Amino acid sequence: MPVHPETGPGSAWLRRFGYVLLYVLLSLVALLQILPLVWLLLFSLKNNQEVFDMAPFALPATPRWENYVKVWTEGNISLYFFNSVWITVVSVVFTVLFASLVTFAITRMHWKGRSLVLGLFMVGLMIPVHSTLIPLFSLFLKLNLTDHPLSVILSYIAFNMPITIMILLGFYYTLPREVEEAAVMDGCSVHRIFFQIVLPMTASVLATTAIINMIYDWNEFIFVNTFISTDAYKTLTVGVQNFIGQYTTDWGAIGATLMISILPILIAFLVLSNRIVEGIAAGSVKG
């Protein structure tokens, strides 16, 4: 019996070679992604002289773990870290909730102007952050919200709503309407349908939007630096400036602060990575 060219031993060898080559390339890409983290860790364990005199990936003679203790106790980083955590959590929760409500109303309810409302939210994707700083500062000044965390939270929610709605739209169109129709036949109200049926069904895409919002809110600098002036409400991204002086800069302390700021994002991504992939894959196919 003749061997089919697509299933012959030569084809199997080429397929295995292709997989090996793919894994090698992916391993190299992963290594390139990890190298900056390794460099930052080594950077945070050096003093100023070692930072400039030693090679970037050289191990310090004596790892200076006291840099972490210094930034946590003397540099107010513990306060900035707590502020980053609670401001990010509040912003992400309300952004995802409000975006889910808007997406549910647009995709599941029939009312005049829903296309216009969706268009207005999508226009928000084209508005540069820098162009809104002066109008927002003027608005918050009139509302007595300058130097108040609410100004930062409201800004995060407003700027993250468009991208969150755009991601949710693709997923909501794939949800089967039969489940909701059956719930209506059983006397379920709109609120119960949303909170008890739709939200649980969208758990995977909610995880995707949550991690995207978390990365933006956690790393955001412009709004905090513009609207917040007192140390009591500053976040990690602004607090790192404490170690930059007019005459001297503590580079090891800056590295330790940056390393501390990266860890929550890494942990959240590792925990939610499977849900993120599921949400992106599910929201990318309609029907």
Secondary structure as UniProt FT lines:
FT   TURN            5..7
FT   HELIX           9..44
FT   HELIX           48..53
FT   TURN            56..57
FT   HELIX           66..73
FT   HELIX           77..108
FT   TURN            112..113
FT   HELIX           114..123
FT   HELIX           124..126
FT   HELIX           130..132
FT   HELIX           133..142
FT   TURN            143..144
FT   TURN            146..147
FT   HELIX           149..172
FT   TURN            173..174
FT   HELIX           177..185
FT   TURN            186..187
FT   HELIX           190..192
FT   HELIX           193..198
FT   HELIX           199..201
FT   HELIX           203..219
FT   HELIX           222..227
FT   HELIX           231..233
FT   HELIX           236..239
FT   HELIX           240..243
FT   HELIX           251..283
//
